[in-house]
Amino acid sequence: MNNEYAIRRSKHQGFTLIEVIGTLSLLLAIALAGTSMLATVTKIGLANKQANQARADIARLAIQFRADVRNAQLDQLHEDSQAIDLSIGDQVIRYQFDPRAQVIVRKRVDSGQEPPLDFFTLTEHCLPAFAVQDRQVNLRLTEPDARNPWIIQAVQHD
């Protein structure tokens, strides 16, 4: 009897092909779900990093723009309201929106071929426009009908 039990038991050791295929299918499904989640988390992290960088650049833009306007004379507001020239001493500084790169470029106009002084990356939906009222220069970074507009205000000193 013992011998018969050992023979029956030895015939059923191991896994059947169906069990192996089922287990591999389950592991494949888990791996695909994990890869998909990892890709989504990575994409969200990258988008957050870009948005944080744009916010930091906008804060930097606000500081630099206010400092330049404070010490400048308004030279020219361009027709499309996407560029403004400021005279600071013997220099002319231009702030200009580049829609292809989604940046505001700060550069010297009178210096010929010199590279831009600075770039300020904007968020995806920014649509900047400059406006001048009396001695106040406004830089609106959002659409005119935005619920919470981003506006940088700078005042010229005498």
Legacy VTK file of the C-alpha trace (Angstrom):
# vtk DataFile Version 3.0
C-alpha trace
ASCII
DATASET POLYDATA
POINTS 158 float
0.000 0.000 0.000
2.779 2.376 0.823
4.446 1.574 -2.451
1.247 2.247 -4.415
0.799 5.670 -2.724
4.394 6.638 -3.592
3.904 5.750 -7.264
0.666 7.759 -7.527
2.255 10.743 -5.797
5.329 10.776 -8.010
3.204 10.955 -11.177
1.630 14.298 -10.078
4.710 16.203 -8.913
5.471 19.537 -10.695
3.166 21.915 -12.551
0.983 21.393 -15.555
1.354 23.524 -18.679
-1.985 25.230 -17.938
-0.784 26.235 -14.445
2.470 27.655 -15.839
0.685 29.630 -18.565
-1.874 30.956 -16.055
0.857 32.050 -13.646
2.883 33.721 -16.392
-0.241 35.537 -17.651
-0.946 36.830 -14.167
2.662 38.024 -13.724
2.548 39.701 -17.145
-0.658 41.558 -16.206
0.924 42.754 -12.943
4.078 43.900 -14.778
2.054 45.811 -17.395
-0.007 47.544 -14.716
3.140 48.487 -12.810
4.841 49.833 -15.936
1.761 51.853 -16.848
1.560 53.361 -13.354
5.272 54.187 -13.388
4.949 55.961 -16.754
1.971 57.988 -15.499
3.723 58.985 -12.272
6.834 59.991 -14.227
4.766 62.123 -16.623
2.984 63.850 -13.734
6.287 64.483 -11.971
7.805 66.016 -15.097
4.773 68.271 -15.629
4.952 69.437 -11.989
8.658 70.131 -12.309
8.113 72.221 -15.452
5.261 74.151 -13.827
7.386 74.853 -10.730
10.278 76.021 -12.920
7.938 78.332 -14.847
6.574 79.783 -11.595
10.113 80.394 -10.358
10.978 82.097 -13.670
7.852 84.271 -13.415
8.871 85.324 -9.894
12.357 86.121 -11.211
10.780 88.041 -14.115
8.681 90.099 -11.686
11.752 91.121 -9.674
13.853 92.004 -12.741
11.010 93.763 -14.579
10.151 95.934 -11.569
13.812 96.870 -11.079
14.206 97.801 -14.759
10.976 99.844 -14.906
11.805 101.617 -11.637
15.048 102.964 -13.126
13.900 103.436 -16.734
12.178 105.742 -19.117
9.600 104.121 -21.368
10.949 104.114 -24.911
8.379 102.221 -26.921
5.436 99.902 -26.451
5.197 97.765 -29.586
1.889 97.577 -31.467
1.200 93.933 -30.631
1.719 94.651 -26.895
4.092 91.676 -26.712
7.262 93.764 -26.468
8.351 96.886 -24.641
11.563 98.938 -24.783
12.930 100.642 -21.666
15.763 103.210 -21.592
18.083 102.723 -18.650
20.916 105.228 -18.824
22.541 104.802 -22.227
21.091 101.308 -22.761
17.781 100.186 -24.235
16.399 96.993 -22.715
13.675 95.089 -24.574
11.301 92.600 -23.020
9.769 90.523 -25.794
7.514 87.463 -25.837
8.616 84.557 -28.047
5.491 82.407 -28.620
7.398 79.502 -30.218
9.549 78.923 -27.130
6.922 80.255 -24.674
9.494 82.597 -23.072
9.967 86.284 -22.432
13.398 87.373 -23.621
15.209 90.288 -21.965
17.912 91.756 -24.203
19.821 94.906 -25.057
18.503 96.473 -28.244
21.393 98.842 -28.914
24.160 96.295 -28.481
24.083 94.681 -31.922
24.830 90.961 -31.863
25.124 90.394 -28.115
23.160 87.408 -26.822
19.999 87.967 -24.757
20.538 88.930 -21.147
17.936 86.554 -19.781
15.132 84.130 -20.610
12.000 83.719 -18.507
10.083 80.495 -19.211
6.316 80.826 -18.955
3.643 78.257 -18.245
1.853 76.701 -21.191
-1.221 78.935 -21.141
0.477 82.291 -20.569
-0.326 84.944 -23.153
1.652 88.017 -22.058
0.791 91.604 -22.956
2.393 94.854 -21.839
0.362 97.977 -21.031
1.340 101.472 -19.876
-0.774 103.863 -17.785
0.810 107.078 -16.570
3.986 105.918 -14.790
2.774 102.351 -14.254
3.749 99.498 -16.554
1.714 96.290 -16.396
2.691 92.900 -17.711
-0.355 90.631 -17.919
0.618 86.977 -18.211
-2.828 85.447 -18.674
-5.663 85.940 -21.126
-7.727 89.109 -20.587
-10.825 87.191 -19.465
-8.989 84.868 -17.069
-10.708 84.368 -13.731
-7.468 84.859 -11.736
-5.162 86.963 -13.919
-1.424 87.088 -13.316
-0.319 90.712 -13.561
3.106 92.149 -12.764
2.841 95.850 -11.980
5.864 98.159 -11.957
6.038 101.879 -11.278
8.556 104.317 -12.765
10.355 106.577 -10.306
11.160 110.178 -11.107
LINES 1 159
158 0 1 2 3 4 5 6 7 8 9 10 11 12 13 14 15 16 17 18 19 20 21 22 23 24 25 26 27 28 29 30 31 32 33 34 35 36 37 38 39 40 41 42 43 44 45 46 47 48 49 50 51 52 53 54 55 56 57 58 59 60 61 62 63 64 65 66 67 68 69 70 71 72 73 74 75 76 77 78 79 80 81 82 83 84 85 86 87 88 89 90 91 92 93 94 95 96 97 98 99 100 101 102 103 104 105 106 107 108 109 110 111 112 113 114 115 116 117 118 119 120 121 122 123 124 125 126 127 128 129 130 131 132 133 134 135 136 137 138 139 140 141 142 143 144 145 146 147 148 149 150 151 152 153 154 155 156 157
